[in-house]
Amino acid sequence: MRSIGENRGEYLEELKRRSEEARVSKSYQLIGLEVAKLLGDWKHKALYIKLAKQYGEGRLMEVAKRVAERDEVKNKGAYFMKVFHVENSNYSK
């Protein structure tokens, strides 16, 4: 039997490997991750998952695809939030 110290390095490597894998059980989680991928904004993936759950997956992807196509936009995540907010407020009126 190996000591805890000997297994620690392997255990930490395994945890690191698992954290890089996305685990998805609901469709809105997948959409949120896809939006983060399209926008190159992995830092805010939880926000995109929440928006997909709250506002619907189709509208979120539609806006994200349009924003992703715009090469002149430097911060696509921020631009997406602005566009989505404006369109969502117009949609709910």
C-alpha beads as a LAMMPS data file, in Angstrom:
LAMMPS data file: protein, C-alpha beads

93 atoms
92 bonds

1 atom types
1 bond types

-500.0 500.0 xlo xhi
-500.0 500.0 ylo yhi
-500.0 500.0 zlo zhi

Masses

1 110.0

Atoms # bond

1 1 1 0.000 0.000 0.000
2 1 1 1.342 3.441 -0.946
3 1 1 1.262 6.384 1.391
4 1 1 -0.981 9.410 0.896
5 1 1 2.019 11.522 -0.050
6 1 1 2.932 9.174 -2.884
7 1 1 -0.615 9.230 -4.299
8 1 1 -1.111 12.960 -3.867
9 1 1 0.523 13.974 -7.134
10 1 1 -1.494 11.475 -9.145
11 1 1 -4.678 12.504 -7.358
12 1 1 -4.102 16.210 -8.055
13 1 1 -3.392 15.473 -11.719
14 1 1 -6.631 13.481 -11.949
15 1 1 -8.616 16.336 -10.381
16 1 1 -7.067 18.791 -12.828
17 1 1 -7.940 16.537 -15.777
18 1 1 -11.544 16.130 -14.587
19 1 1 -12.017 19.868 -14.058
20 1 1 -11.183 20.498 -17.708
21 1 1 -13.928 18.159 -18.890
22 1 1 -17.398 19.637 -19.236
23 1 1 -20.184 17.632 -17.661
24 1 1 -23.572 18.454 -19.110
25 1 1 -26.893 16.981 -18.042
26 1 1 -29.392 19.592 -19.310
27 1 1 -29.759 21.149 -22.753
28 1 1 -29.490 24.702 -21.408
29 1 1 -26.088 23.813 -19.928
30 1 1 -24.866 22.722 -23.344
31 1 1 -26.191 25.903 -24.950
32 1 1 -24.505 28.046 -22.295
33 1 1 -21.186 26.317 -22.941
34 1 1 -21.619 26.695 -26.697
35 1 1 -22.268 30.427 -26.276
36 1 1 -19.111 30.742 -24.161
37 1 1 -17.186 28.907 -26.877
38 1 1 -18.598 31.070 -29.677
39 1 1 -17.754 34.267 -27.826
40 1 1 -14.388 33.042 -26.546
41 1 1 -15.493 33.906 -23.013
42 1 1 -15.011 30.816 -20.831
43 1 1 -14.669 32.988 -17.751
44 1 1 -18.417 33.748 -17.817
45 1 1 -19.755 30.331 -18.851
46 1 1 -21.951 30.098 -15.734
47 1 1 -23.654 33.352 -16.724
48 1 1 -24.419 32.027 -20.205
49 1 1 -25.831 28.818 -18.723
50 1 1 -28.071 30.877 -16.442
51 1 1 -29.246 33.047 -19.354
52 1 1 -30.015 29.956 -21.460
53 1 1 -32.115 28.554 -18.643
54 1 1 -33.898 31.829 -17.942
55 1 1 -34.531 33.224 -21.434
56 1 1 -34.526 30.213 -23.709
57 1 1 -31.856 28.539 -25.708
58 1 1 -32.839 29.628 -29.208
59 1 1 -32.750 33.375 -28.632
60 1 1 -29.448 33.145 -26.809
61 1 1 -27.758 31.187 -29.599
62 1 1 -29.189 33.471 -32.257
63 1 1 -27.633 36.571 -30.687
64 1 1 -24.374 34.780 -29.879
65 1 1 -23.922 33.644 -33.486
66 1 1 -24.497 37.145 -34.812
67 1 1 -22.003 38.608 -32.342
68 1 1 -19.419 35.890 -33.047
69 1 1 -19.500 36.735 -36.764
70 1 1 -18.497 40.355 -36.111
71 1 1 -14.713 40.464 -36.439
72 1 1 -14.457 44.132 -35.492
73 1 1 -15.749 43.497 -31.952
74 1 1 -12.869 43.095 -29.494
75 1 1 -14.795 42.080 -26.368
76 1 1 -17.496 39.804 -27.741
77 1 1 -18.784 38.816 -24.305
78 1 1 -19.512 42.425 -23.305
79 1 1 -20.974 43.237 -26.715
80 1 1 -23.181 40.145 -26.509
81 1 1 -24.535 41.215 -23.121
82 1 1 -25.369 44.685 -24.438
83 1 1 -27.097 43.382 -27.566
84 1 1 -28.933 40.643 -25.674
85 1 1 -30.145 43.113 -23.036
86 1 1 -31.424 45.573 -25.644
87 1 1 -33.131 42.893 -27.721
88 1 1 -34.601 41.196 -24.665
89 1 1 -36.074 44.459 -23.353
90 1 1 -37.589 45.147 -26.773
91 1 1 -38.915 41.595 -26.992
92 1 1 -40.706 41.694 -23.646
93 1 1 -42.536 44.981 -24.365

Bonds

1 1 1 2
2 1 2 3
3 1 3 4
4 1 4 5
5 1 5 6
6 1 6 7
7 1 7 8
8 1 8 9
9 1 9 10
10 1 10 11
11 1 11 12
12 1 12 13
13 1 13 14
14 1 14 15
15 1 15 16
16 1 16 17
17 1 17 18
18 1 18 19
19 1 19 20
20 1 20 21
21 1 21 22
22 1 22 23
23 1 23 24
24 1 24 25
25 1 25 26
26 1 26 27
27 1 27 28
28 1 28 29
29 1 29 30
30 1 30 31
31 1 31 32
32 1 32 33
33 1 33 34
34 1 34 35
35 1 35 36
36 1 36 37
37 1 37 38
38 1 38 39
39 1 39 40
40 1 40 41
41 1 41 42
42 1 42 43
43 1 43 44
44 1 44 45
45 1 45 46
46 1 46 47
47 1 47 48
48 1 48 49
49 1 49 50
50 1 50 51
51 1 51 52
52 1 52 53
53 1 53 54
54 1 54 55
55 1 55 56
56 1 56 57
57 1 57 58
58 1 58 59
59 1 59 60
60 1 60 61
61 1 61 62
62 1 62 63
63 1 63 64
64 1 64 65
65 1 65 66
66 1 66 67
67 1 67 68
68 1 68 69
69 1 69 70
70 1 70 71
71 1 71 72
72 1 72 73
73 1 73 74
74 1 74 75
75 1 75 76
76 1 76 77
77 1 77 78
78 1 78 79
79 1 79 80
80 1 80 81
81 1 81 82
82 1 82 83
83 1 83 84
84 1 84 85
85 1 85 86
86 1 86 87
87 1 87 88
88 1 88 89
89 1 89 90
90 1 90 91
91 1 91 92
92 1 92 93
